[in-house]
Amino acid sequence: MPSPKALRALPLVELGALLLVALLCLVFQLRLPGRLPTDADERAMADVLARDARPGDAVLLFPWWTERARLFVPPSVPVYGWLESDRADLSAHPRIWVLGQPDLPRSDVGAFEAAFLPGRKALGPEARLGPLSLRLYENGRYRPRHWVASESASAARVYLEQPDGSRQDCPFDGRAHRCPGPPYLYVAPEWHEIFYEPRHCLWMHAPGGPQRLVAEFANVPSGMGLRLEGGIIFEFAHPKDPRLSTAYLGVDDAATGERLLDVPIPPGREGVQKAEVVLPPGPPRTVKVWVQADNAESRQVCLDVMALEPAVGVKP
């Protein structure tokens, strides 16, 4: 049992600890302005990008949460930054500008480089604009897109398909292909978040039961890597309630019925799910992009399909 003297000293110890924490917080706040960029720093960075960025370039934020830079980056250059975005392939972009604030607290340059650098090569020295750093990299993970479903949505034929092959069309109203039934049954390109990552993708909510929601696309190039990417948006992927069901995403060859790609997303599986197949050379084909779930509750799917140049070392 503590002595009476120790008990009397305890409030002084607590007060000393509080004063120390307050002093450390004050020092942190006093030092922080020197680590943050000014508007002049941000404008200087924007001038470099406006002068030197090429079509197809992108900006990656480091750390990912330094969102203020988005206010200054030229609108023609897309900006990426989300939790673990340093691991993203960003394969649509041949070059990436890393816009960093390495002096911020808990900016782990080593961890960032370990995730970002594989497959990338610096194209010049790092520029320092106040506390900002800016460096251009060649993106070795770049894979040119020759066709993207979300960019071709208006030309798709969309319908609800029963297991016996019967169909119910979903007419295009100028913005979306709207199906009969619940208002969420439509196909349209939209922005959604899949496990923190913002994605421009096709909204395709499973209709429920054995029927499928299908978007049929013509003139898809052969001799390419056909890639399916998709997932359950926002917080709807996390629950593992047994009454929820697996959402199935797939791509079929419309002429032969051959299953080209198939991605199951069971309850609780978060993030973007991917599958890819290399199509043999030949004439353009028509593909059926589809989604199905026995129980449509919380199966809010957003997906995209694209024809990419085959990955290095992979031949069609």
Residue pairs with C-beta under 8 A, 6 or more apart in sequence:
2 10
28 105
34 131
35 101
35 103
35 104
35 105
35 131
36 101
36 104
36 131
37 45
37 68
37 101
37 129
37 130
37 131
37 132
38 130
40 130
41 129
41 130
41 131
41 132
42 68
42 69
42 71
42 72
42 132
43 72
44 129
44 130
45 69
45 72
45 73
45 99
45 129
45 132
45 134
46 72
46 73
46 74
48 127
48 129
48 134
49 59
49 73
49 74
49 77
49 97
49 134
50 74
52 136
53 74
53 76
53 77
53 97
54 95
55 76
56 92
56 93
56 94
56 95
57 77
57 93
57 94
57 95
57 96
57 97
58 77
58 78
58 79
58 80
58 90
58 92
58 93
58 95
58 96
58 97
59 69
59 73
59 77
59 78
59 79
59 80
59 96
59 97
59 98
59 99
60 79
60 80
60 81
60 85
60 86
60 88
60 90
60 96
60 97
60 98
60 99
60 116
61 67
61 69
61 79
61 80
61 81
61 85
61 99
61 100
62 86
62 98
62 99
62 100
62 101
62 102
62 107
62 112
62 116
63 100
63 101
63 104
63 106
63 107
63 112
64 81
64 82
64 83
64 84
64 85
64 86
65 81
66 81
66 99
66 101
66 104
67 81
69 79
69 99
69 132
70 79
73 79
73 99
77 97
78 93
80 88
80 90
82 196
82 197
82 198
83 196
84 115
84 196
85 197
86 111
86 112
86 115
86 116
87 115
87 116
88 197
89 141
90 96
90 139
90 141
91 139
91 141
91 142
91 143
91 308
92 142
92 143
92 145
93 139
93 142
94 138
94 139
94 142
95 123
95 136
95 137
95 138
95 139
96 120
96 136
96 137
96 139
97 134
97 135
97 136
97 137
98 116
98 133
98 134
98 135
98 136
98 137
99 132
99 133
99 134
100 107
100 109
100 112
100 132
100 133
100 134
100 135
101 107
101 131
101 132
101 133
102 109
102 133
103 131
104 131
119 139
119 140
119 141
120 137
120 138
120 139
120 140
120 141
121 137
121 138
121 140
122 135
122 136
122 137
122 138
123 136
123 137
123 138
124 135
124 136
125 135
126 133
126 134
126 135
127 133
127 134
127 135
143 225
143 308
143 309
143 311
144 308
144 309
145 306
145 307
145 308
146 221
146 224
146 307
146 308
146 309
147 219
147 220
147 221
147 224
147 306
147 307
148 304
148 305
148 306
148 307
149 156
149 202
149 215
149 217
149 289
149 304
149 305
149 306
150 189
150 200
150 201
150 202
150 304
151 189
152 217
153 177
153 187
153 188
153 189
153 202
153 215
154 172
155 217
155 218
156 177
156 187
156 215
156 216
156 217
157 169
157 215
157 216
158 169
158 170
158 172
158 177
158 179
158 187
158 213
158 214
158 215
158 216
159 167
159 168
159 169
159 170
159 179
159 214
159 216
160 167
160 168
160 170
160 179
160 180
160 181
160 185
160 207
160 211
160 212
160 213
160 214
161 167
161 211
161 212
161 213
161 214
161 290
162 210
162 211
163 210
163 211
167 214
168 179
168 180
170 177
170 178
170 179
170 180
170 185
170 186
170 187
170 213
171 177
171 178
175 188
176 186
176 187
176 188
177 186
177 187
177 188
177 215
178 185
178 186
179 185
179 186
179 207
179 213
181 207
184 205
184 300
185 205
185 207
185 213
186 203
186 205
187 202
187 203
187 204
187 213
187 215
188 202
188 203
189 200
189 201
189 202
189 203
190 200
190 201
190 202
190 203
190 302
191 198
191 199
191 200
192 198
192 199
192 201
192 203
192 233
192 234
192 302
193 199
193 233
193 234
194 201
194 230
194 231
194 232
194 233
194 237
194 271
194 272
194 302
195 231
195 237
195 270
195 271
195 272
197 271
197 272
199 272
199 302
199 304
200 304
201 229
201 230
201 302
201 303
201 304
202 215
202 289
202 302
202 303
202 304
203 301
203 302
204 213
204 215
204 289
204 291
204 301
204 302
204 303
205 213
205 291
205 296
205 299
205 300
205 301
206 213
206 247
206 291
206 292
206 293
206 296
206 299
206 301
207 213
207 292
207 296
208 293
208 294
208 295
208 296
209 294
209 296
210 292
210 294
211 292
212 290
212 291
212 292
213 290
213 291
213 292
214 288
214 289
214 290
215 288
215 289
215 290
216 254
216 286
216 287
216 288
216 289
217 286
217 287
217 289
217 305
218 284
218 286
219 284
219 286
220 226
220 284
220 285
220 286
220 287
220 307
221 279
221 284
221 307
222 279
222 280
222 281
222 282
222 283
222 284
222 285
222 316
223 279
223 280
223 281
223 282
223 316
224 278
224 279
224 307
224 308
224 309
224 310
224 316
225 276
225 277
225 278
225 279
225 307
225 308
225 309
225 310
225 311
225 314
226 251
226 260
226 261
226 276
226 277
226 278
226 279
226 287
226 305
226 306
226 307
226 308
227 274
227 275
227 276
227 305
227 306
227 307
227 308
228 249
228 250
228 251
228 261
228 263
228 274
228 275
228 276
228 289
228 303
228 304
228 305
229 272
229 273
229 274
229 303
229 304
229 305
229 306
230 249
230 263
230 265
230 272
230 273
230 301
230 302
230 303
230 304
231 237
231 265
231 269
231 270
231 271
231 272
231 273
231 301
231 302
231 303
232 247
232 265
232 269
232 270
232 298
232 299
232 300
232 301
233 300
233 301
233 302
234 300
236 298
236 299
236 300
237 265
237 267
237 268
237 269
237 270
237 271
238 268
238 270
239 267
239 268
239 298
240 267
240 268
241 267
243 295
243 297
244 267
244 295
244 297
244 298
244 299
245 267
245 293
245 294
245 295
245 299
246 264
246 265
246 266
246 267
246 293
246 294
247 264
247 265
247 291
247 292
247 293
247 299
247 301
248 262
248 263
248 264
248 265
248 291
248 292
248 293
249 261
249 262
249 263
249 264
249 265
249 273
249 290
249 291
249 301
249 303
250 259
250 260
250 261
250 262
250 263
250 289
250 290
250 291
250 292
251 259
251 260
251 261
251 262
251 287
251 288
251 289
251 290
251 305
252 258
252 259
252 260
252 287
252 288
252 290
253 260
253 285
253 286
253 287
253 288
254 285
254 286
254 287
254 288
255 285
255 286
260 277
260 279
260 287
261 275
261 276
261 277
261 305
262 275
263 273
263 274
263 275
265 273
265 301
267 298
276 308
278 310
278 314
278 315
278 316
279 285
279 307
279 316
280 316
281 316
287 305
289 303
289 305
291 299
291 301
291 303
293 299
310 316
